[in-house]
Amino acid sequence: MQTFQAWMNSLNGIVWGPAMLVLILGTGLYLQIRLGGMPIRRIGSGLRLVWRSREGDGEHHGDVSPFAALMTCLAATIGVGNIAGVATAIALGGPGAVFWMWMTALVGMATKYAEVVLAVHYRERDADGRWVGGPMYAIRNGLSRRWAWLGTAFAVFGGVAGFGIGNMVQANSIAAAMQTSFNVDPSVTGIVLLVLTAAVVLGGIKRIASVSNWLVPFMAIGYVVAGLVVLAVHWTRIPAAFALIFQTAFSGTAAAGGFAGAAMIAAMRYGVARGIFSNEAGLGTAGIAQAAGMSASPVRSGLIGMMGTFFDTIVVCSMTGLAIVVSGVWTTGKTGAELTQVAFQSAMPGIGDEVVGIALAVFAITTIFGWSYYGERCWQFLVGAWTIKPYRVLWTVAVYFGAVSHLDLAWTIADTLNALMAVPNLIALLALSPVVVQLTREHLRTALESR
């Protein structure tokens, strides 16, 4: 078993190594250039569309509103990575890692936009009349038959990885947070999670979207407000914190005096890796949820979908990163969620660690809800709609075992499969980029003519 775990650790280091990060960033940069920087230039339009999309676009080509689809995406992406992942990046790569997270988000907006455009453009109805889509359908319907195996590969990687990265690992993080902050036994946490997951997941996308509609804005706003409290307490250090972030992004500095963060490449590596892990740009998951949105326009869906990357990284991750830097705790040698807790505790003595613990638990459980839909669609693509109900039951049961188990190996396997999801998706994005550009130009030309 130790040999297998060592082998998996090596494989994980390869798939999440420099080549993968360059591939993901390179694809996003290529799409950003092909689109003339449109995703960045249209951030304002995206924000307005998000607000207007709560009821759909009037043409009910979907199962939930585009806003609900976006909240489902954010439910899956705003998770442990926003708290523990950002802290780990700063601990290993220094404050400069925050800058590279921002750059990853700006480039990733083009990737996320293209993923959603293709998912909605190539979506189809299943036997029960539901809209289904995502990279597997875009590959099957957009590329020739000889590339169909890529869609199958994506579905296999996503269907298996979901039980780890989107289920058991999240449940384990919640159990650990509850035990550390409130001394709750993991088995009790597991039972509570099982009941909550059953109540939401067994109801399918409409119930997941309904819960995400109110829970995601509440949790995101609550965490941002708590982060602003930390910034307000340390407000005199904010200019210096920004200066440090920009300076160390290019010069590099070690958080705890070790070699891991001693160079610019470390800040870049950890910032990019944790940014991608958090917002999932390049993994193709956002398109799966947005394909169920009530929209007849792939471009409008894309503009809404890309805002998930903006909210996740530019807003939520920034709160964690800035809180850690302005509080000065990034030099303590701590890492992960513990580092974030120390930062919040510095501004809110006595309750800071509980605030982070609660936020971590809420972020993680919404990830369980959102990822359940991603995995469901992957398995439906592979073996048919009959698997949906058994899958939902199995997903619910897995939550309990995740809460009470040790998951070092499961984490590594799931994280590896998570990275492998990106390969088929990125190939499809590059191959079908002319379709994305054409649909975008037609939409913008029509919008200009209608003025």
C-alpha positions in Angstrom: 0.0 0.0 0.0 2.9 2.4 0.8 4.4 1.7 -2.6 1.1 2.4 -4.3 0.6 5.6 -2.3 4.2 6.7 -3.2 3.4 6.0 -6.9 0.2 8.0 -6.7 2.0 10.9 -5.1 4.5 10.9 -7.9 1.8 10.7 -10.5 -0.1 13.6 -8.8 3.1 15.7 -8.9 3.3 15.1 -12.6 -0.3 15.8 -13.6 -0.4 19.0 -11.4 3.1 19.9 -12.4 4.4 22.8 -14.5 3.3 21.3 -17.8 -0.4 21.1 -16.7 -0.3 24.6 -15.3 1.2 26.0 -18.5 -1.4 24.1 -20.5 -4.3 25.5 -18.5 -2.9 29.1 -18.4 -1.8 28.9 -22.1 -5.3 27.8 -23.2 -6.9 30.6 -21.3 -4.4 33.2 -22.6 -4.9 31.9 -26.2 -8.7 32.2 -25.8 -8.4 35.6 -24.2 -6.4 36.8 -27.3 -8.7 35.1 -29.8 -11.6 36.9 -28.1 -9.8 40.2 -28.1 -9.9 40.4 -24.3 -13.7 40.4 -24.4 -14.2 38.5 -21.1 -12.2 41.1 -19.2 -13.8 44.0 -21.1 -17.3 42.6 -20.4 -17.0 42.1 -16.7 -19.5 44.9 -16.2 -21.9 43.3 -18.7 -21.5 40.0 -16.9 -22.4 41.5 -13.6 -25.5 43.1 -15.0 -26.5 39.8 -16.7 -26.0 37.9 -13.4 -28.5 40.2 -11.7 -31.0 40.0 -14.6 -30.7 36.3 -15.0 -32.6 35.3 -11.9 -35.7 34.5 -13.9 -34.1 33.2 -17.2 -34.1 35.1 -20.5 -37.8 34.5 -21.2 -37.1 31.6 -23.5 -37.3 28.6 -21.3 -34.7 26.4 -22.9 -33.5 24.9 -19.6 -34.5 23.5 -16.2 -33.3 26.4 -13.9 -32.5 30.1 -14.2 -29.0 31.0 -15.4 -28.6 32.7 -12.0 -29.4 29.4 -10.2 -27.0 27.6 -12.5 -24.3 30.1 -11.6 -25.0 29.6 -7.9 -24.7 25.9 -8.4 -21.3 26.4 -10.0 -20.3 28.6 -7.2 -21.6 26.1 -4.7 -19.1 23.6 -6.2 -16.1 26.0 -6.5 -16.3 28.1 -3.4 -15.0 25.5 -1.0 -12.0 24.4 1.1 -9.6 25.9 -1.6 -10.8 29.4 -0.8 -9.8 29.1 2.9 -7.2 26.4 3.2 -5.9 26.4 -0.4 -5.1 30.2 -0.4 -3.4 30.0 2.9 -1.3 27.1 1.8 -0.3 29.0 -1.4 0.9 32.0 0.7 2.7 29.7 3.2 4.7 28.0 0.5 5.0 30.8 -2.1 4.8 34.0 -0.1 2.4 36.9 -0.5 3.2 37.1 -4.3 1.1 33.9 -4.7 -2.0 36.2 -4.3 -1.0 38.2 -7.4 -0.7 35.0 -9.5 -4.1 33.9 -8.3 -5.5 37.1 -9.7 -3.7 36.6 -13.0 -5.1 33.0 -13.1 -8.6 34.3 -12.6 -8.4 37.0 -15.3 -7.0 34.4 -17.8 -9.4 31.8 -16.5 -12.4 33.9 -17.2 -11.9 33.3 -20.9 -11.5 29.6 -20.3 -14.7 29.5 -18.2 -16.5 31.6 -20.8 -15.6 29.2 -23.6 -16.5 26.2 -21.6 -20.0 27.4 -20.9 -20.5 28.7 -24.5 -19.7 25.3 -25.9 -21.7 23.4 -23.3 -24.9 25.4 -24.0 -24.3 25.4 -27.8 -23.8 21.6 -28.0 -26.2 20.5 -25.2 -29.0 18.1 -25.9 -32.2 16.7 -24.3 -32.1 13.4 -22.5 -34.9 10.8 -22.7 -36.8 12.6 -19.9 -36.6 15.9 -21.6 -33.9 17.4 -19.4 -31.2 19.6 -20.9 -27.7 18.0 -20.4 -24.4 19.3 -21.5 -20.7 19.8 -20.6 -17.3 18.9 -22.2 -18.4 15.3 -22.9 -21.3 16.5 -25.0 -19.3 19.3 -26.7 -16.7 16.8 -27.7 -19.3 14.2 -29.0 -21.4 16.8 -30.9 -18.7 19.3 -31.9 -15.8 17.1 -32.9 -15.7 14.1 -35.3 -16.5 10.6 -34.1 -12.8 9.7 -33.8 -12.6 12.0 -30.9 -15.6 10.6 -29.0 -13.2 8.7 -26.7 -12.1 12.0 -25.2 -15.7 12.7 -24.0 -15.8 9.3 -22.4 -12.4 9.9 -20.7 -13.7 13.2 -19.3 -16.8 11.5 -17.9 -14.8 8.7 -16.4 -12.4 11.0 -14.7 -15.2 13.4 -13.5 -17.5 10.6 -12.4 -14.8 8.9 -10.2 -13.0 12.1 -9.0 -16.3 13.6 -7.8 -16.6 11.0 -5.0 -13.2 12.1 -3.7 -12.7 15.8 -4.4 -16.3 16.8 -4.3 -17.6 14.5 -1.7 -15.5 12.5 0.8 -12.7 15.0 1.0 -15.2 17.9 1.7 -17.0 15.8 4.3 -13.7 15.1 6.0 -12.8 18.8 6.0 -16.1 19.6 7.6 -15.7 16.9 10.3 -12.2 18.1 11.1 -13.3 21.8 11.3 -16.2 20.9 13.6 -14.0 18.7 15.9 -11.3 21.4 16.1 -13.6 24.4 16.6 -16.5 22.9 18.5 -15.2 19.4 19.7 -18.0 17.6 17.7 -17.3 13.9 17.1 -16.8 13.1 13.4 -19.5 10.4 13.5 -22.0 13.0 14.6 -21.0 15.3 11.9 -21.2 12.4 9.4 -24.8 11.7 10.3 -25.8 15.3 10.1 -24.1 15.6 6.7 -25.8 12.4 5.5 -29.2 13.8 6.4 -28.6 17.2 4.8 -27.1 15.7 1.7 -30.0 13.4 1.2 -32.5 16.2 1.6 -30.8 18.2 -1.1 -29.2 15.8 -3.6 -32.0 13.3 -3.9 -34.1 16.2 -5.2 -31.9 16.7 -8.3 -30.7 19.9 -10.0 -33.9 21.9 -9.2 -33.5 21.4 -5.4 -29.7 21.8 -5.6 -30.2 25.1 -7.5 -32.9 26.2 -5.1 -30.7 25.7 -2.0 -27.7 27.2 -3.8 -29.8 30.2 -4.7 -30.0 31.5 -1.2 -27.2 29.6 0.6 -24.3 30.6 -1.8 -24.9 34.4 -1.7 -25.4 34.2 2.1 -22.2 32.3 2.7 -20.1 34.4 0.3 -21.3 37.7 1.6 -20.9 36.6 5.2 -17.3 35.5 4.6 -16.5 38.7 2.7 -17.9 40.8 5.5 -15.8 38.9 8.0 -12.7 39.4 5.8 -13.5 43.2 5.6 -13.5 43.3 9.4 -10.0 41.9 9.4 -9.0 44.5 6.8 -10.7 47.3 8.8 -8.8 46.4 12.0 -5.5 46.3 10.1 -6.4 49.1 7.7 -3.1 51.0 8.1 -1.3 48.0 6.7 -3.3 47.6 3.6 -1.1 49.8 1.3 2.0 47.9 2.5 0.2 44.6 2.0 -0.5 45.4 -1.7 3.0 46.6 -2.2 4.3 43.3 -0.7 2.0 41.2 -2.9 3.2 42.9 -6.1 6.9 43.0 -5.1 7.1 39.4 -4.1 5.2 38.2 -7.1 8.3 38.9 -9.2 11.1 38.7 -6.6 9.8 35.9 -4.4 10.2 35.4 -0.7 9.9 32.5 1.7 7.0 32.6 4.1 8.7 30.6 6.8 12.3 31.0 5.8 12.4 27.8 3.8 13.5 27.2 0.2 10.0 26.3 -1.0 9.0 30.0 -1.4 12.4 31.5 -2.0 12.0 32.2 -5.7 9.5 33.9 -8.0 8.7 30.5 -9.6 7.4 29.3 -6.2 5.0 32.2 -5.9 3.8 31.6 -9.5 3.5 27.9 -9.1 1.5 27.9 -5.9 -0.6 30.9 -6.8 -1.6 29.4 -10.2 -2.2 25.9 -8.8 -4.4 27.0 -5.9 -6.2 29.5 -8.1 -7.1 26.8 -10.6 -8.0 24.4 -7.8 -10.4 27.0 -6.4 -12.1 28.3 -9.5 -11.9 25.2 -11.6 -11.3 27.2 -14.8 -10.1 24.6 -17.4 -11.7 21.6 -15.7 -14.9 22.0 -17.7 -17.3 21.6 -14.7 -19.1 25.0 -15.1 -20.5 24.0 -18.4 -22.3 21.0 -16.9 -24.4 23.2 -14.6 -24.9 26.1 -17.1 -26.2 23.7 -19.7 -29.2 23.3 -17.5 -29.8 27.0 -17.4 -32.9 28.7 -19.0 -31.2 30.4 -21.9 -31.3 30.2 -25.6 -28.1 32.2 -26.0 -24.7 30.4 -25.4 -22.9 33.7 -25.3 -25.2 35.2 -22.6 -24.7 32.0 -20.6 -21.0 32.3 -21.1 -20.9 35.8 -19.8 -22.8 34.8 -16.7 -20.8 31.6 -16.2 -17.4 33.4 -16.4 -18.4 35.6 -13.4 -18.1 32.5 -11.3 -14.3 32.7 -11.7 -14.5 36.4 -10.9 -16.5 35.9 -7.7 -14.6 32.9 -6.5 -11.1 34.2 -7.0 -11.1 38.0 -7.3 -13.6 38.4 -4.5 -13.6 35.4 -2.1 -10.0 34.2 -2.4 -8.8 37.8 -2.2 -10.4 38.2 1.2 -8.5 35.2 2.6 -5.2 36.3 1.0 -5.4 39.9 2.1 -6.5 39.0 5.6 -3.4 36.7 6.0 -1.0 39.3 4.5 -2.3 42.4 6.4 -2.4 40.6 9.7 1.2 39.5 9.3 0.6 35.9 10.3 2.0 34.5 7.0 5.4 34.4 8.6 4.4 32.2 11.5 5.1 28.9 9.8 1.5 27.8 10.0 -0.4 26.7 6.9 -3.8 25.6 5.6 -7.0 26.5 7.4 -5.1 27.1 10.6 -3.2 30.0 9.1 -6.5 31.6 8.0 -8.0 31.1 11.5 -5.0 32.8 13.1 -5.4 35.8 10.7 -9.1 36.2 11.5 -8.4 35.6 15.2 -6.0 38.6 15.1 -8.9 40.9 14.3 -11.7 39.0 16.1 -10.2 37.6 19.3 -12.2 34.7 20.7 -14.4 34.1 17.7 -12.1 34.4 14.7 -11.3 30.7 14.5 -15.0 29.8 14.9 -15.9 32.1 12.1 -13.4 30.4 9.8 -14.5 27.0 11.0 -18.2 27.7 10.2 -17.3 29.2 6.8 -15.2 26.2 6.0 -18.0 23.8 6.9 -20.6 25.8 4.9 -18.3 26.2 1.9 -17.5 22.4 1.9 -21.1 21.3 2.2 -22.2 23.4 -0.8 -19.3 21.9 -2.7 -20.8 18.4 -2.0 -24.2 19.6 -3.4 -22.7 21.2 -6.5 -20.3 18.3 -7.3 -23.1 15.8 -6.9 -24.7 17.2 -10.1 -21.4 17.1 -12.0 -20.8 13.5 -11.2 -24.5 12.6 -11.9 -24.2 14.0 -15.4 -20.9 12.2 -16.0 -22.4 8.8 -15.1 -25.5 9.5 -17.1 -23.4 10.2 -20.1 -21.5 6.9 -19.6 -24.2 4.4 -18.7 -27.6 6.2 -19.2 -30.3 7.9 -17.1 -31.2 4.8 -15.2 -28.1 5.3 -13.0 -29.3 8.7 -11.6 -31.2 7.5 -8.6 -28.7 4.8 -7.5 -25.9 7.4 -8.0 -27.7 9.9 -5.7 -28.1 7.3 -3.0 -24.4 6.2 -3.2 -23.3 9.8 -3.2 -25.3 10.4 0.0 -23.9 7.4 1.8 -20.3 8.3 0.8 -20.6 11.5 2.7 -20.8 9.7 6.0 -17.7 7.5 5.3 -15.8 10.6 4.2 -16.5 12.3 7.5 -15.2 9.4 9.6 -12.3 8.1 7.5 -8.7 9.0 6.9 -8.4 10.0 3.3 -4.8 10.8 2.5 -4.8 8.2 -0.4 -8.3 9.0 -1.5 -7.4 12.7 -1.7 -4.4 12.0 -3.9 -6.3 9.8 -6.2 -9.2 12.2 -6.6 -6.9 15.2 -7.0 -5.0 13.3 -9.8 -8.3 12.4 -11.6 -9.4 16.0 -11.1 -6.3 17.2 -13.1 -6.9 14.6 -15.8 -10.4 16.0 -16.4 -8.7 19.1 -17.7 -6.9 17.3 -20.6 -9.9 16.3 -22.7 -11.6 19.6 -21.9 -8.6 21.8 -22.9 -8.2 19.8 -26.2 -11.9 20.5 -27.0 -11.6 24.2 -26.1 -8.6 24.6 -28.5 -10.2 22.5 -31.3 -13.6 24.3 -31.0 -12.3 27.8 -30.3 -13.3 29.0 -33.8 -16.9 28.1 -32.8 -16.6 30.1 -29.6 -15.2 33.1 -31.6 -17.9 32.9 -34.3 -20.8 32.6 -31.8 -19.4 35.6 -29.8 -19.0 37.8 -32.9 -22.5 37.0 -34.1 -24.0 37.7 -30.7 -22.1 41.0 -30.3 -23.0 42.1 -33.9 -26.7 41.3 -33.3 -26.7 43.2 -30.0 -25.1 46.2 -31.7 -27.6 46.2 -34.6 -30.5 46.0 -32.1 -29.5 49.2 -30.4 
